[in-house]
Amino acid sequence: MGIYHGNDLRKITGGLKGRIAKKKRKALTGGYPILTTIGQKNEIKVVKATGETYKAKVKQAMEVNVYIPKEKKTVKTKITKFIDNPSNKDLARRGIITKGAIVQTEIGKAVITSRPGQDGVLNAVLVE
């Protein structure tokens, strides 16, 4: 079941008076967010998107692509634990990974730079 994302409360322009009756359209539906967590395997969900396209969403992640600025290279490493999510206290409490979340990897602390619920991949930059 989808979630309606249409805006029926916007101001009508062009000199029209009153409110125009609108129907809920399939194109204006959305979905529930995929909340990425640390798991025992990498699990990706593929969802249909607008215009016959597909979107990959990460449900569980155990590995992350970490960019090391000093060496200028990217390494795939395991996530050992979740540290913090500065964007939202509730997401931090539940251990949900979003853009800007801080995780501990085998090579050190890293900040997530990708959007796992939209991109389908976990990328991060090593923090010195």
C-alpha positions as CSV (number, residue, x, y, z in Angstrom):
1,M,0.0,0.0,0.0
2,G,1.4,3.4,-1.0
3,I,1.4,6.7,0.8
4,Y,-0.2,9.7,-0.9
5,H,2.3,12.5,-1.5
6,G,0.1,14.9,-3.5
7,N,-0.4,18.5,-2.4
8,D,-4.1,19.3,-2.3
9,L,-3.7,22.3,0.0
10,R,-1.7,24.5,-2.3
11,K,-3.0,27.9,-3.4
12,I,-4.8,27.9,-6.7
13,T,-3.4,30.4,-9.2
14,G,-4.8,32.1,-12.2
15,G,-7.7,34.0,-10.6
16,L,-9.7,30.9,-9.8
17,K,-12.0,31.2,-6.9
18,G,-12.8,28.4,-4.5
19,R,-11.3,24.9,-4.2
20,I,-11.1,22.5,-7.1
21,A,-11.9,18.9,-6.4
22,K,-8.9,16.7,-7.0
23,K,-8.5,13.0,-7.2
24,K,-5.7,11.0,-5.7
25,R,-3.5,9.8,-8.6
26,K,-1.3,6.7,-8.8
27,A,1.6,8.9,-9.9
28,L,1.4,10.8,-6.6
29,T,1.8,7.8,-4.4
30,G,5.0,7.1,-2.6
31,G,6.3,4.3,-0.4
32,Y,7.4,3.7,3.2
33,P,11.1,4.6,3.8
34,I,13.7,1.8,3.9
35,L,15.6,2.2,7.2
36,T,19.1,0.8,6.6
37,T,20.6,-1.1,9.6
38,I,23.8,-3.1,10.2
39,G,23.2,-6.8,9.5
40,Q,24.9,-10.1,8.9
41,K,24.6,-9.7,5.1
42,N,24.1,-7.1,2.4
43,E,20.4,-7.0,1.5
44,I,19.1,-4.8,-1.3
45,K,15.5,-4.2,-2.2
46,V,14.7,-3.1,-5.8
47,V,11.6,-0.9,-6.1
48,K,9.7,0.4,-9.1
49,A,10.1,4.2,-9.6
50,T,8.4,6.8,-11.9
51,G,8.9,6.4,-15.6
52,E,9.6,2.6,-15.8
53,T,12.8,3.0,-13.8
54,Y,14.0,1.1,-10.8
55,K,15.5,2.2,-7.5
56,A,17.8,0.1,-5.3
57,K,17.5,0.5,-1.6
58,V,19.8,-1.0,1.1
59,K,17.9,-2.8,3.9
60,Q,20.9,-4.3,5.7
61,A,24.6,-3.6,5.3
62,M,27.7,-5.3,6.6
63,E,30.2,-3.7,4.2
64,V,30.9,-0.1,3.2
65,N,33.1,1.4,0.5
66,V,35.5,3.7,2.4
67,Y,37.5,6.5,0.7
68,I,40.9,7.2,2.3
69,P,41.8,10.8,1.6
70,K,45.6,10.5,2.4
71,E,46.1,7.5,0.1
72,K,43.5,8.6,-2.4
73,K,42.0,5.2,-2.7
74,T,38.8,3.4,-1.9
75,V,38.6,0.1,0.2
76,K,35.7,-2.2,0.9
77,T,35.6,-2.9,4.6
78,K,33.3,-4.4,7.2
79,I,31.2,-2.3,9.5
80,T,32.0,-3.2,13.1
81,K,29.5,-1.0,14.9
82,F,27.2,2.0,14.6
83,I,28.4,5.1,16.4
84,D,26.1,8.1,15.9
85,N,23.6,9.7,13.5
86,P,23.9,13.5,14.0
87,S,20.9,14.3,11.8
88,N,18.3,12.7,14.1
89,K,18.4,11.5,17.7
90,D,15.7,9.0,17.1
91,L,17.6,7.4,14.1
92,A,20.7,7.3,16.3
93,R,18.9,5.5,19.1
94,R,17.6,2.9,16.6
95,G,20.9,2.5,14.8
96,I,19.6,3.6,11.4
97,I,22.2,4.5,8.8
98,T,21.5,7.6,6.7
99,K,23.7,10.2,4.9
100,G,26.0,11.7,7.6
101,A,25.9,8.8,10.0
102,I,29.1,7.8,11.7
103,V,30.1,4.1,11.7
104,Q,33.2,2.2,13.0
105,T,34.9,0.1,10.4
106,E,37.9,-2.2,10.5
107,I,40.2,0.7,9.3
108,G,38.7,3.5,11.5
109,K,35.7,5.8,11.9
110,A,33.9,6.8,8.7
111,V,31.1,9.2,7.7
112,I,28.5,7.9,5.3
113,T,28.3,10.1,2.1
114,S,25.8,8.2,0.0
115,R,22.1,7.9,0.5
116,P,21.5,4.2,1.2
117,G,17.7,4.4,0.9
118,Q,18.1,6.0,-2.6
119,D,21.4,4.9,-4.1
120,G,21.5,1.2,-3.1
121,V,25.2,1.4,-2.0
122,L,27.0,2.5,1.1
123,N,29.9,4.9,0.5
124,A,31.9,6.7,3.2
125,V,34.9,8.9,3.9
126,L,37.5,8.0,6.6
127,V,37.6,10.5,9.4
128,E,41.1,11.1,10.9
